[in-house]
Amino acid sequence: MTCKGICIRHKAQKPVGSGRYASGQKRCQICEIFIKWDGLWCPCCGYRLRTKPRNLKYKAKLRARKKLQESRVAKFIPIHV
């Protein structure tokens, strides 16, 4: 499994104000690049894409962002009885 250069077409720009994983970007360890891709496998080398950070500090940030987003969505959903 080696990088064939196909991933360059899917290269993602760093988002302003939020993290890469929070905005839906994924990282390939082989190609060493963040890409915007819907699948679980790299389109270039076929390696499994990382969807969550490994560092504890960034894991905590991602969890906090997801929890905040869920609470915002829950506030706007009307409950019909």
ZICORFEN-V728549 format. One record per run of one state. SS is the DSSP state (H for helix, E for strand, L for the rest). FROM is the first residue (numbers start at 0). TO is the last residue. Records with the same first field share a line. If there is no record, write none. Layout:
BEGIN
SS->FROM-TO, FROM-TO
END
This chain:
BEGIN
L->0-4, 11-24, 28-31, 35-39, 41-46, 48-48, 50-54, 76-80
H->5-9, 55-75
E->10-10, 25-27, 32-34, 40-40, 47-47, 49-49
END
